[in-house]
């Protein structure tokens, strides 16, 4: 269990197990870390990524740039996702200004179902 001052990551919306219709909002929150745009390495800061059907990225590893690794490089804490109907695992992953993962402690995964409109 994390202590109150240890950095953690949360997916605030949607909730795990929820059924949604595309497009849907994903809201993220970093705790004990500051969210800022990518580009500079600043201790105690980083930015969000949403991994679609992937597990957390190991600490120090670079997060890939592709359709299933979404980078919120402007420091956003929410975005709208459009996915076809089906079951998905969404993993929020926090990384430093150069896309190096903070590892499993700064990741949070949920399972959702996207239904047809």
Beta strands, then each sheet from edge to edge (+ up, - down):
strand 1: 8-13
strand 2: 19-21
strand 3: 24-31
strand 4: 34-35
strand 5: 45-52
strand 6: 69-71
strand 7: 78-81
strand 8: 86-95
strand 9: 107-115
sheet 1: 1+ 3- 7+
sheet 2: 2+ 9+ 8- 5+ 4+
sheet 3: 2+ 9+ 8- 5+ 6-
end
